[in-house]
């Protein structure tokens, strides 16, 4: 067999195309992902009967349901109350949210106010409905509380602007929030007090 000068003696001989799909050229195909090429981990056997297929399907559905239930499990009442007691922002009502409201709670818990004795004045206020002469005392107490709430709100608002650069709410709204917390006994306050009376504020 005579070879031409332009071709080397060990040149590859072109083979005829094969009918085997495994021998087909793979150019033009995307590279398979590792998880696809390696397959699933561990032995996986196909169900042999329809009963086994149904059982496996029910098992998979049960596992998925338990996974979703665990991921989105709502808090119990005790957990939610504990989170509210420690002041977790995720469970705080809207009226308790914000740095200014947190500052107001700390101010009330560390200061003594006239509003602390409001519960003791309730009998006098009730008596004012029956005894007209007591209505003057009730009116004076009510005006004193309004003045205290306004001054307290102005003080907290000034502190909030000084510390955080902003204040959420006006003087009377902040003062009313502080006053409604102040008249409650400390053990009834939510979120629970973080400061003791007389602590530096």
C-alpha positions as CSV (number, residue, x, y, z in Angstrom):
1,X,0.0,0.0,0.0
2,X,1.5,3.3,-1.1
3,X,1.4,6.2,1.2
4,X,1.4,9.8,0.1
5,X,4.2,12.2,1.1
6,X,1.8,14.6,2.9
7,X,0.4,12.0,5.4
8,X,2.4,10.3,8.1
9,X,2.6,6.6,8.3
10,X,0.9,6.5,11.7
11,X,-2.1,8.6,10.8
12,X,-5.4,7.6,12.2
13,X,-7.7,5.8,10.0
14,X,-11.2,7.2,10.0
15,X,-13.7,4.6,11.2
16,X,-17.2,4.2,10.0
17,X,-19.9,5.6,12.2
18,X,-21.2,3.2,14.9
19,X,-24.8,2.5,15.7
20,X,-24.1,2.3,19.4
21,X,-25.4,5.4,21.2
22,X,-22.6,5.3,23.8
23,X,-20.1,5.8,21.0
24,X,-21.8,8.9,19.6
25,X,-19.9,12.2,20.0
26,X,-20.9,14.2,23.1
27,X,-20.1,17.7,21.8
28,X,-22.9,20.2,22.0
29,X,-24.4,18.7,25.2
30,X,-24.3,20.6,28.6
31,X,-22.0,19.1,31.2
32,X,-24.1,17.1,33.6
33,X,-24.3,18.2,37.2
34,X,-22.5,16.2,39.9
35,X,-25.7,15.1,41.6
36,X,-27.1,13.9,38.3
37,X,-24.0,12.1,37.2
38,X,-23.4,10.5,40.6
39,X,-27.0,9.7,41.3
40,X,-28.6,9.6,44.7
41,X,-26.7,8.7,47.7
42,X,-27.4,5.3,49.2
43,X,-29.2,2.4,47.8
44,X,-32.6,3.2,46.4
45,X,-34.8,0.4,45.4
46,X,-37.9,0.8,43.3
47,X,-41.2,-0.4,44.9
48,X,-42.1,-3.9,43.6
49,X,-45.8,-3.7,44.2
50,X,-48.4,-0.9,44.1
51,X,-48.9,-1.3,47.8
52,X,-45.3,-0.5,48.5
53,X,-45.5,2.5,46.1
54,X,-48.5,3.9,48.1
55,X,-46.8,3.3,51.4
56,X,-43.6,5.1,50.3
57,X,-45.7,8.0,48.9
58,X,-47.5,8.3,52.2
59,X,-44.2,8.2,54.1
60,X,-42.7,11.0,52.0
61,X,-45.8,13.1,52.4
62,X,-45.7,12.6,56.1
63,X,-42.0,13.6,56.3
64,X,-42.6,16.8,54.3
65,X,-45.5,17.7,56.5
66,X,-43.6,17.2,59.7
67,X,-40.7,19.3,58.3
68,X,-43.0,22.2,57.4
69,X,-44.7,22.0,60.8
70,X,-41.4,22.1,62.6
71,X,-40.1,25.0,60.6
72,X,-43.2,27.1,61.0
73,X,-44.3,26.0,64.5
74,X,-46.1,28.9,66.2
75,X,-45.2,29.9,69.7
76,X,-47.2,28.7,72.6
77,X,-49.0,31.1,74.9
78,X,-46.3,30.6,77.6
79,X,-43.5,31.2,75.1
80,X,-45.2,34.3,73.7
81,X,-45.8,35.7,77.2
82,X,-42.1,35.0,78.1
83,X,-40.9,36.8,75.0
84,X,-43.2,39.7,75.7
85,X,-42.0,39.9,79.3
86,X,-38.4,40.2,78.3
87,X,-39.2,42.8,75.6
88,X,-38.7,40.8,72.4
89,X,-39.4,43.2,69.5
90,X,-40.9,40.4,67.4
91,X,-43.9,40.0,69.8
92,X,-44.3,43.6,71.1
93,X,-47.6,45.3,70.3
94,X,-47.4,48.3,68.0
95,X,-47.9,50.8,70.9
96,X,-44.8,49.3,72.6
97,X,-42.4,49.4,69.7
98,X,-39.7,51.9,69.1
99,X,-36.7,53.4,70.9
100,X,-38.8,56.2,72.4
101,X,-41.3,53.8,73.9
102,X,-38.4,51.7,75.4
103,X,-37.0,54.9,76.8
104,X,-40.4,55.8,78.3
105,X,-40.6,52.4,80.0
106,X,-37.2,52.8,81.5
107,X,-38.0,56.3,82.7
108,X,-41.2,55.1,84.4
109,X,-39.5,52.1,86.0
110,X,-36.7,54.2,87.4
111,X,-38.6,57.3,88.7
112,X,-41.4,57.9,91.2
113,X,-44.5,59.6,89.8
114,X,-47.9,60.8,91.0
115,X,-49.4,58.3,88.6
116,X,-47.9,55.5,90.7
117,X,-50.8,56.2,93.2
118,X,-53.6,56.4,90.7
119,X,-55.0,53.0,91.8
120,X,-55.4,54.3,95.3
121,X,-57.3,57.3,94.0
122,X,-59.9,55.2,92.2
123,X,-62.2,55.0,95.3
124,X,-62.2,58.8,95.5
125,X,-63.1,59.0,91.8
126,X,-65.9,56.6,92.3
127,X,-67.2,58.5,95.3
128,X,-67.2,61.6,93.2
129,X,-70.0,60.2,91.1
130,X,-72.2,59.9,94.2
131,X,-71.0,62.8,96.3
132,X,-70.9,66.1,94.4
133,X,-68.4,67.7,96.8
134,X,-65.8,65.1,96.0
135,X,-66.0,65.9,92.3
136,X,-63.8,68.9,92.9
137,X,-61.1,66.6,94.3
138,X,-61.4,64.3,91.3
139,X,-61.1,67.2,88.9
140,X,-58.0,68.5,90.6
141,X,-56.4,65.0,90.5
142,X,-57.3,64.7,86.8
143,X,-55.7,68.0,86.0
144,X,-52.6,67.1,88.0
145,X,-52.2,63.9,86.1
146,X,-52.5,65.6,82.7
147,X,-49.8,68.1,83.7
148,X,-47.6,65.3,84.9
149,X,-48.1,63.3,81.7
150,X,-47.3,66.3,79.6
151,X,-44.1,67.2,81.4
152,X,-43.0,63.6,81.5
153,X,-43.7,63.2,77.8
154,X,-41.7,66.4,77.0
155,X,-38.8,65.1,79.2
156,X,-38.7,61.7,77.5
157,X,-39.1,63.3,74.0
158,X,-36.1,65.6,74.7
159,X,-34.0,62.6,75.9
160,X,-35.0,60.6,72.8
161,X,-34.0,63.3,70.5
162,X,-30.7,63.8,72.4
163,X,-29.8,60.0,72.4
164,X,-31.3,58.8,69.2
165,X,-31.7,61.9,67.1
166,X,-35.5,61.4,66.8
167,X,-38.6,61.0,68.9
168,X,-41.7,58.9,68.1
169,X,-44.8,60.8,69.1
170,X,-45.7,64.1,70.7
171,X,-45.3,65.2,74.3
172,X,-48.8,64.2,75.4
173,X,-48.9,60.9,73.6
174,X,-45.6,59.8,75.0
175,X,-46.6,61.1,78.4
176,X,-49.9,59.2,78.3
177,X,-48.0,56.0,77.4
178,X,-45.7,56.6,80.4
179,X,-48.6,57.4,82.7
180,X,-50.6,54.3,81.8
181,X,-47.6,52.2,82.7
182,X,-46.8,54.1,85.8
183,X,-50.1,53.4,87.6
184,X,-49.7,49.7,87.2
185,X,-47.8,47.7,89.9
186,X,-44.3,46.7,88.8
187,X,-45.2,43.0,88.7
188,X,-48.1,43.7,86.3
189,X,-46.1,45.7,83.8
190,X,-45.3,44.2,80.4
191,X,-42.6,44.2,79.2
192,X,-41.1,43.6,82.6
193,X,-39.1,46.5,84.1
194,X,-35.5,46.4,83.2
195,X,-34.5,49.1,85.8
196,X,-35.1,49.4,89.5
197,X,-36.4,52.6,91.0
198,X,-33.5,54.9,91.6
199,X,-31.2,53.3,89.0
200,X,-29.3,55.8,86.8
201,X,-31.3,56.6,83.7
